[in-house]
Amino acid sequence: MLTKVVKFGGSSLADAEQFKKVAQIIKSDPARRYVVVSAPGKRFKEDTKVTDMLYRCYEMIRNREDVDAYYAKICDRYNGIIRELGLQFDISGELEYVKNAMKHASGRDFAASRGEYLNSLILAKYLGFSFIDAENVIFFKDNGSLDEERTNAVLSEELKKYNHAVIPGFYGIMPNGTIKTFSRGGSDITGSIVARAAEADLYENWTDVSGFLMGDPRVLKDPPTIDAISYRELRELSYMGATVLHDEAIFPVRYAGIPINIRNTNAPEDAGTMIVSDAAAYETPHVITGIAGKKGFSVIHIEKDMMNAEVGFGRRVLEILEDHEISFEHLPSGIDTMSIVVSSTALDGRRDRIIHSISRLVHADHVEILDGLCLIAVVGRGMVKAKGTAARVFNAVSAAGVNIRMIDQGSSELNIILGVDEDAYEIAMSAIFNEFVK
């Protein structure tokens, strides 16, 4: 029998009508055995996600504000879902416990995690599935990183006890017994972890779009859906800002060789996007697979004659960044120049110290920090076989009147990364898209 793990995002479980759609999707395929759940998302544009409401409650309590009236809105969200589903299910005790726990300093992560916890209880009841609390099966280490092997071992054994189960996403437990959450959007990671533990044949990630688009529809006009994409391509695009799937969610399933299918809860008939280990078998009509970009970068530019002949020069520079706990994004260099691309926010309050440290330690001729850079990644497995792809990218951007400040291409030829001024971001993205897609 096939086994599918299915994860539903916040928009898919925002209200009772969405719950009904989710239940229909799950019950239409007996292979959909394990369900990972997010907290209720927005029901309409001006609405507030339940997770944000819980964060707000936590801050109100810290500021010694009366939280009862605001927390009642969260209770209304959940009780409204239960009532409209026609369930005989009383979670007033759970809701009261959560409020009291927050008032007694249970922690920010505990507060945030309760959105998934409560939503999972309701969905499990509605489906008639068992409930597995993530805090009993997903473990973090003392340093806050996921304890992958312990989690996989315990979760695998727990899943074997149930034919069907609902598991809340987004959180697990620390060694000291406190709740720990993943970064925002971390329910995707939980789904991937469960898929690995279940040895699933497929991990379906249900959201509010019919797959992974070739680019940001807020910038590009009608970008088509990607039929199939490799883990490596997805990693490049997700890291550079594409947000359909959390960029860390691919690792557990990638190691296990489990494909991911991005699907649309509101259009379940759409095939969506398949994310696989090797997408070579899937035909693609375009040389590139996708385009993604991100603003908010700075360049630390270093000049020194004969830099290339100085053993350990680059290492000493990077050690300075390490001392300031700054990671770098890219490292394009020349014979007498070295450029380090970093997040602009990482430099806040440290700029002068970093410049002084580099100048003093490596005796640089010139050091400066240039702001206002955005990075654009052009990604595609088809670029390896297509001659002149880089030239087409550069010519398209140049023809649009955009100056390229940085170029970086990996040896695998899977991606080309351009650095352009932030005010030229949309123009450059559109120029590349029109060159390869339109």
N, C-alpha and C positions, 0 to 999 in steps of 0.2 A: 504493500500500500504506500502510495506517495505521501509525503509529509511536506506541508507548506507552513511557514511561519509568516503571519501577516501583521503588519504594523499600521495603525491608523493615526494620522496626525490630528492636531487640534481642530482644524477646520472640518475634518471628517466626523468629529464627535462634539460639535459645538452646541447642538440642541437635540431634542427628541426626534425630529424628522431625520437628522443625520444619523442618529442611532439606528433608526429603522433601515436606512440604506445600508449601513454597515452590517447589520444582522442578515439582511438579504444576501449580501455579497458572501459572507462567511458560510451561510447555510447552503448556498448554491454549489459549493464544491466541498465534498467530504474530506479532501486532503488538507483543507485549511483548519488545522488542529490547534495551533497555539497563536494567541492573539496578544500583541503588545499595544498598549494604550497610552495616548497622550492626554493632557488636561484639556478641558473645553477651550476652544479658540474663539475667535470673533464670529458672531452671528451676522454682523453687518459692519460696514466700514468704520463707524464711530464707536463700536463696541470695544470692550476691554477683555483681554484674555484672562482666564482665571489665574494663571500663574502670576501675571502682573498684579492682580488683585491681592494675591497672597503675599507677594513681595511688599506691597503697599501696607498690608496689615502688620507685617513684621516691623517696618519702619515706624509706623504709628505707635506700636507698643514700645519700641526703643525710645521714642520721643515722649513717652508717658501720656499719649493721647488716648481718648476713649475710643476703642476699636469696635465696640459691640454693634453699632449702627452700620458701619461699613461691612463688617463681617457678615451681617444679616443678608447683604446682597449676594455674597457667595453661597450662603445657604439657600437662597431663593433660586439660584441657578441650578443647583443640584436637585432640589425638591421639585422644581418645575419640570426637569427632565423625567424624574420618576413619575410624577403625576401624569404627564402627557403620554408616557409609555404604558400607563395603566398598570403599573407594578404595585404589588403589595409589599413594600420594602421601606422600612423605617431606618434612616441613617442619622437620625437626630443625635443619637449617642456618639457616633463617630464625629459628627460635626462639632459637638460640644467639646469632645476630647481634644480635637485639633486646636480649637481656640484656646483652651486652658493650657495646653502644652506650649503654645506660642507665648502666652502670657508669662509662663514660667521659664523663659529663656531656653527653649529647645533648640534654637539656632536657625539661621537663615535658610540653610539647605533643607531642614525639616519642613519649614513653612512652604517652601517652593515645591517640594515633592508631593505634598498632600493633594495637589490638583490631579495628578496621575493616579494616586492611590484611591481617591474617592470615585473617580470616573471608572476605574477598573472594577470596583465593587459593583457598581450599577450595571456595567456591561456584562459582567459575569452572571449576575442575577437574571438579566434580560435574556441572555443566550442559554442559560441553564448549564454553563461551564463551571469548572472548578476555578478557584482563585489562588494564585501563588504570589505571595508578597515578595517583591524584589529584594527587600532587606534580608530575607532568609536565604537568598541564592546568588546574589551579586556582591562581590567583596572587593574592597579597596585596601591597599597597603598603607602603612603609616605615612608615606610620602604623598599620598593622595592619588597614586596611579592605580589602575585596575589590576587586581590580582587575577590574571587571566586563567592560569591553570587551576587554581582552587575554585574559581567561579565555574569553569567549564565542568569540572568533576562533580561538584555538588549539584549544579543545575541539571546536568545530564541525568543523574539519578532521580532527581525530583520529577522531571518531566516524564520519566518512564512510568510513574505512578498514575498518570492521567491520560486519557484519550484526548481530552480537550481541556484547555486551560487559558485563563486570561492573566497576563502579567503586566503590572504597571511599568512604564518606561521611565527613563531619566534619572533613576537613583539606585543606590545600593547602601552598603553599611561599612563603616570604618572599623578597625580592630578594637577601638574603645567603645563600640556600640552606638555611635552617633550616625545619623543619616548623612550621606554624601551624595551630591548630585554631579552628573556630568555637566559640561558646558551647555549653553542654551541650544535646544534642538537635539539633546542627547537621547531622546527616545529612539531615534534612528540607530544609535549605537546599541541600545538595549535589544532592539529587534535583531540586529546582526549577531549579538552574543547568544541570544536564544536560538537563532537559526543554526549556529555552529553546534551548540549543545544538543539540539534535537537531531543533528545530522540531517537537516532538511534538504529536500530536493530543490527547493526554491524559497527565496525570501521575497515576499511581496510588500512593497512599501507604498501604502495608499495615501494620497494627498489630494490637492485640489487642482492639479494640472495633469494633462494626459501625457506625461513623460518629461524627459529632459530636453529642453529647447536648445537650439544651436547658439543662442545668445539671449541677452536680457531684452525682453519685449518692451521694457520701458525706454530702451535706447534704440533698438532695431525694429524695423517694421516687419511684422509677421514672420519671425524666425521659425523655420520648420522644426518639427520634433525629430530627435535623433532616434532611429530605430534600434541601433545597438552601439554600445560603447564599451571599451575595455576599462578595467579597473584603473590602469595607469592614466588613461585619458581623463577619466572622471576625477581622479585625484588632482590632476593639473588644473582642471576647470573649477572644481570645488574650492581648492585653495585660493584661486584667484577671484573668488566672489560668487560663483554660481551656487545657488542655495537650495536646490531641490532636496539634496541629501547632505547630511552632516559629513564633512570630509573625513572624519575618523571612523565612520560606520562601515567602510569597506573592508577594514583589516581582518576582523574575525572571519567573515565569509570568504574573503580572498584566500586566506591560508587554507580554508577547508574546501575551496573550489566550488562554492555555492553561488549560483547566479542570483542577481537582484533584478526584480521587475518593478519599475516605477509605474503606478497606476493611478487613475482618477476615480475617486469615490463617486463623483457626480456624473461620470461617464464610464461605467464599468465595462462597456462594450469595446472601448478603445484598447488597443494592444499595449500602449505605453512604450517605455524604453527598457530594453534588456541590457544589464550591466554584467559583463562576463570576463573571464580570465583572458580570453583571446578572441577578439572580434573579427579576426581575419576572414572567417568563413561568412561573415555578413557583408553583403554588398552595400556600398555607400555611393550615392550619386555625386558626392562632393569630395574634393581633395582634402578639405579640412573637416574635422568632426564638429568643432565648436569654437566659439570666441568668448572670452571672459575678461573682465578687467576690474581693477581696484584702485581707488585713490588713496591719498594719505601717506606717500612715501617721501623720504629724503635721501640724498646721496652724500656720503662722506667722501670727498675727493682729495686724494693725496698725490703730491708730485715730489719726486726725488730722482736726481740723475743717477743712473746705474743701479736703480732699484732691483732690476732683474738679476744682477750678479751678487746681491747681498743675501747670503744664506740666512734663513729664518726671519726675513723682513715681514712677510705676510703673517706668520705665526704671532709675532710680537704685536702686530696691529690688532689681530683678532683677540688676543689675550686681554687687551685693553677693553674691548667690548664685553668680553666675558666677565671681567671684573665689575662692569657696570650692569651685568645681567641683561645684556642686549643681544638678541639673535639677529643674524643678517638674512636678507632675502636672496640677494644675488651679489656676485663678485666679479663684474667685468673689469678687466685690467689691460694695460698696455706695457711697453717696455719700461717706461719711466713714470707710469701713472697707475694708481690703484683706486677703484671706486667701489664703495660698499653701500649697497642699497638696504635701508632699514626703515622700519615704521617710524613716522614722524613723532607719534606720541611717545615712543620709547626714548626719545631724546629730551623730553621735557625736563627742565631743571638740570640737565647734564651737559649741555652743548659746550660751554666754555671749558669745562673740565676735560671732556673728551678731546677737544682740539689741542688743549695744552699738553695732555698726556701723550698724544700721538707725536706732536712736534718734539717733545722732550725725549721720548723713548727711542724713536727711530731717526731723529734728526732730519725730519722732512723739510724740504725746501718750501713747501706750501701746503696748507691744510685748510679746507673750507667745507661748510655744509650748505648744500643747495636743496631748497624745499620746493613743494608744489609739483611733485612728480606722481604720475599714475602709471601703472603697469598694465599692459594688455597682453594676454596670452592667446596665441593662435595655435590650436592643438589639433592633431590629426594623425592617425596611423597611415593614412594615404599619402602624407607628405614625403615619406621615405622614398617612394617610387616615382613621385612626380617631380620632374626636373623644373627648375626655375621658380619653385614655390616662394622662396625667400625674396626673389626679385619682384615677384608679383605683389607681395605684401608691401615691400618698401616703395615700389612705384605707385601703388594705390594710395598710400598715406601721403607720399610726396605730392601727388597730383591734387590731393585735397588741401594742399597748402599747410600741412602739419610738419613741424620739425621734429625729427627723431633724436632724442637726447641719449638713448641707451639701446643697445642691441645685445641680446643674450640668447644663444641657442645651444641646447644640450647635444651631446654627442650621439644620442639615440635618434636625433632628428624628429622626435615626437612633437616638439613644440618650439615656437619662436616667441620670445618675449621682447616687447618693445617698451621703452620708457618715453612718454611724451608729457608735455605740460598738462596739468589738470583741466585747464579751460579748453583743451583740444580733445578731450577724452571721447565725447560723443561723436565728433567729426571723424576721428581716426577709426573708431569702432565701425561706424557706418560705411566708411570707405573700404575697409577690409571685407566686411560682409557683402557689400555690393559686388566686389571683385570676384568673390568665390561662389556666391550663392545666387544672386539675382541674375 
